[in-house]
Amino acid sequence: MITAIVFVNADVARIPEVAEEIAALEGVSEVYSVTGQIDLIAMIRVKDHDAIASVVADRLNKVPGVVSTETHIAFRAYSQHDLESAFSLGLD
């Protein structure tokens, strides 16, 4: 599984609609509205690099209201959940 993080700048008047349309795309696991230099962050989880191109270049970039995107490919995942599991003794 490959994860891509896509920073999305959107037409300010359409941010909620853009977020909903992106979230409905196959391969998009979630979309966050954020503060700062970008408007939305989309998490893409797909089986291969060709699928990232399909989701981002062929569909996400064509959502009406998307002004620009910047895509980052994740190498490795670290999470608090994983750390808790690793150190768990199985006691509740």
Backbone as CSV, one residue per row, in Angstrom:
resi,resn,N_x,N_y,N_z,CA_x,CA_y,CA_z,C_x,C_y,C_z
1,MET,0.844,-1.171,0.000,0.000,0.000,0.000,0.891,1.237,0.000
2,ILE,0.583,2.175,-0.879,1.335,3.423,-0.970,0.444,4.549,-0.469
3,THR,1.042,5.413,0.352,0.320,6.572,0.859,0.906,7.832,0.256
4,ALA,0.024,8.691,-0.231,0.426,10.008,-0.712,-0.357,11.050,0.068
5,ILE,0.324,12.139,0.400,-0.299,13.263,1.079,-0.352,14.388,0.050
6,VAL,-1.560,14.877,-0.219,-1.725,15.899,-1.250,-2.193,17.192,-0.601
7,PHE,-1.380,18.246,-0.757,-1.756,19.582,-0.304,-2.580,20.207,-1.425
8,VAL,-3.744,20.736,-1.082,-4.656,21.277,-2.091,-4.969,22.732,-1.781
9,ASN,-4.759,23.594,-2.755,-5.254,24.967,-2.694,-6.528,24.993,-3.509
10,ALA,-7.575,25.578,-2.917,-8.890,25.570,-3.554,-9.463,26.980,-3.631
11,ASP,-10.435,27.130,-4.509,-11.210,28.363,-4.581,-11.874,28.537,-3.216
12,VAL,-11.607,29.652,-2.545,-12.073,29.865,-1.174,-13.596,29.727,-1.060
13,ALA,-14.314,30.121,-2.071,-15.777,30.055,-2.033,-16.298,28.621,-2.131
14,ARG,-15.425,27.672,-2.508,-15.870,26.284,-2.726,-15.140,25.258,-1.864
15,ILE,-14.441,25.677,-0.831,-13.638,24.728,-0.043,-14.463,23.539,0.455
16,PRO,-15.623,23.729,1.082,-16.374,22.557,1.561,-16.805,21.617,0.428
17,GLU,-17.242,22.186,-0.694,-17.666,21.359,-1.829,-16.483,20.617,-2.447
18,VAL,-15.351,21.306,-2.569,-14.139,20.676,-3.104,-13.721,19.522,-2.201
19,ALA,-13.733,19.752,-0.889,-13.344,18.708,0.061,-14.249,17.488,-0.080
20,GLU,-15.546,17.704,-0.188,-16.485,16.588,-0.316,-16.287,15.824,-1.625
21,GLU,-16.052,16.554,-2.712,-15.838,15.885,-4.006,-14.545,15.079,-4.003
22,ILE,-13.503,15.622,-3.402,-12.235,14.890,-3.310,-12.408,13.652,-2.432
23,ALA,-13.082,13.798,-1.297,-13.281,12.673,-0.373,-14.052,11.532,-1.027
24,ALA,-14.872,11.844,-2.019,-15.674,10.818,-2.696,-14.885,10.049,-3.756
25,LEU,-13.667,10.498,-4.080,-12.866,9.822,-5.104,-12.326,8.500,-4.578
26,GLU,-12.358,7.484,-5.425,-11.764,6.194,-5.069,-10.269,6.380,-4.838
27,GLY,-9.759,5.835,-3.736,-8.345,5.960,-3.392,-8.071,7.043,-2.367
28,VAL,-9.043,7.928,-2.142,-8.898,8.981,-1.139,-9.477,8.461,0.168
29,SER,-8.640,8.377,1.208,-9.127,7.839,2.480,-9.719,8.917,3.374
30,GLU,-9.170,10.128,3.318,-9.727,11.226,4.084,-9.241,12.559,3.545
31,VAL,-9.975,13.607,3.885,-9.620,14.972,3.494,-9.768,15.852,4.726
32,TYR,-8.756,16.673,4.985,-8.780,17.575,6.131,-8.786,19.014,5.662
33,SER,-9.619,19.839,6.272,-9.571,21.282,6.100,-8.567,21.786,7.130
34,VAL,-7.600,22.594,6.701,-6.508,22.992,7.592,-6.254,24.496,7.526
35,THR,-5.502,24.981,8.502,-5.068,26.371,8.495,-3.699,26.452,7.837
36,GLY,-3.299,27.663,7.483,-1.959,27.857,6.924,-1.986,28.180,5.445
37,GLN,-0.927,27.826,4.762,-0.743,28.187,3.356,-1.586,27.359,2.391
38,ILE,-2.130,26.246,2.855,-2.965,25.393,2.010,-4.358,25.299,2.611
39,ASP,-5.298,24.856,1.805,-6.694,24.795,2.255,-7.105,23.403,2.722
40,LEU,-6.624,22.384,2.021,-7.033,21.008,2.299,-5.828,20.078,2.236
41,ILE,-5.893,18.990,2.995,-4.919,17.902,2.866,-5.708,16.636,2.577
42,ALA,-5.362,15.983,1.481,-6.018,14.728,1.101,-5.036,13.584,1.305
43,MET,-5.510,12.533,1.953,-4.705,11.330,2.156,-5.127,10.310,1.103
44,ILE,-4.161,9.875,0.306,-4.404,8.907,-0.762,-3.748,7.599,-0.365
45,ARG,-4.503,6.515,-0.426,-3.939,5.195,-0.120,-4.323,4.250,-1.245
46,VAL,-3.299,3.826,-1.996,-3.528,2.995,-3.177,-2.469,1.901,-3.262
47,LYS,-2.645,0.972,-4.213,-1.739,-0.177,-4.280,-0.431,0.085,-5.013
48,ASP,-0.387,1.062,-5.930,0.858,1.313,-6.660,0.949,2.757,-7.142
49,HIS,2.126,3.114,-7.661,2.370,4.487,-8.098,1.469,4.902,-9.263
50,ASP,1.151,3.976,-10.148,0.255,4.312,-11.258,-1.111,4.754,-10.735
51,ALA,-1.548,4.142,-9.648,-2.839,4.516,-9.065,-2.788,5.921,-8.477
52,ILE,-1.642,6.332,-7.943,-1.508,7.709,-7.449,-1.694,8.679,-8.603
53,ALA,-1.056,8.396,-9.717,-1.203,9.259,-10.888,-2.662,9.324,-11.330
54,SER,-3.333,8.192,-11.288,-4.738,8.150,-11.679,-5.595,8.996,-10.745
55,VAL,-5.390,8.855,-9.454,-6.200,9.600,-8.483,-5.887,11.090,-8.552
56,VAL,-4.608,11.446,-8.477,-4.235,12.860,-8.377,-4.330,13.574,-9.723
57,ALA,-3.597,13.090,-10.706,-3.532,13.799,-11.983,-4.813,13.670,-12.810
58,ASP,-5.413,12.507,-12.789,-6.571,12.281,-13.652,-7.902,12.700,-13.034
59,ARG,-7.991,12.710,-11.686,-9.295,13.011,-11.077,-9.253,14.178,-10.101
60,LEU,-8.384,14.113,-9.084,-8.373,15.147,-8.050,-8.097,16.528,-8.640
61,ASN,-7.107,16.638,-9.494,-6.761,17.936,-10.092,-7.871,18.499,-10.972
62,LYS,-8.811,17.665,-11.372,-9.893,18.103,-12.255,-11.181,18.434,-11.503
63,VAL,-11.159,18.325,-10.180,-12.332,18.708,-9.385,-12.512,20.225,-9.524
64,PRO,-13.703,20.678,-9.890,-13.924,22.125,-10.008,-13.633,22.834,-8.685
65,GLY,-12.805,23.853,-8.745,-12.429,24.595,-7.543,-11.029,24.287,-7.050
66,VAL,-10.404,23.213,-7.554,-9.013,22.928,-7.200,-8.129,23.893,-7.992
67,VAL,-7.345,24.686,-7.268,-6.478,25.678,-7.901,-5.093,25.092,-8.160
68,SER,-4.541,24.383,-7.156,-3.226,23.756,-7.312,-3.074,22.648,-6.283
69,THR,-2.120,21.733,-6.560,-1.834,20.644,-5.628,-0.329,20.451,-5.505
70,GLU,0.064,19.852,-4.404,1.455,19.448,-4.182,1.394,18.074,-3.535
71,THR,1.998,17.080,-4.179,1.887,15.697,-3.724,3.184,15.225,-3.084
72,HIS,3.049,14.563,-1.927,4.184,13.989,-1.203,3.925,12.502,-1.027
73,ILE,4.914,11.679,-1.361,4.806,10.229,-1.207,5.422,9.842,0.136
74,ALA,4.697,9.060,0.927,5.198,8.619,2.234,6.126,7.416,2.055
75,PHE,7.253,7.420,2.770,8.181,6.295,2.756,7.840,5.290,3.845
76,ARG,7.611,5.787,5.051,7.433,4.944,6.222,6.408,5.613,7.134
77,ALA,5.620,4.811,7.832,4.610,5.350,8.747,5.022,5.119,10.190
78,TYR,4.839,6.124,11.003,5.068,6.042,12.437,3.806,6.573,13.106
79,SER,3.323,5.888,14.113,2.145,6.394,14.808,2.176,5.989,16.267
80,GLN,1.484,6.748,17.092,1.389,6.445,18.514,0.724,5.087,18.712
81,HIS,-0.258,4.769,17.872,-0.949,3.485,17.959,0.038,2.320,17.806
82,ASP,0.946,2.427,16.838,1.939,1.378,16.625,2.861,1.238,17.829
83,LEU,3.259,2.362,18.419,4.143,2.326,19.580,3.450,1.695,20.778
84,GLU,2.184,2.020,20.987,1.448,1.436,22.100,1.325,-0.074,21.935
85,SER,1.093,-0.551,20.727,0.983,-1.984,20.469,2.307,-2.691,20.731
86,ALA,3.395,-2.056,20.324,4.711,-2.672,20.470,5.097,-2.854,21.932
87,PHE,4.658,-1.925,22.802,5.040,-1.979,24.202,3.962,-2.532,25.102
88,SER,2.872,-2.982,24.521,1.755,-3.504,25.305,2.107,-4.866,25.900
89,LEU,1.722,-5.042,27.149,1.928,-6.324,27.823,0.673,-7.181,27.731
90,GLY,-0.367,-6.647,27.125,-1.605,-7.389,27.005,-2.470,-7.299,28.253
91,LEU,-2.125,-6.421,29.182,-2.908,-6.255,30.396,-3.859,-5.080,30.228
92,ASP,-5.095,-5.247,30.659,-6.067,-4.143,30.589,-6.339,-3.581,31.949
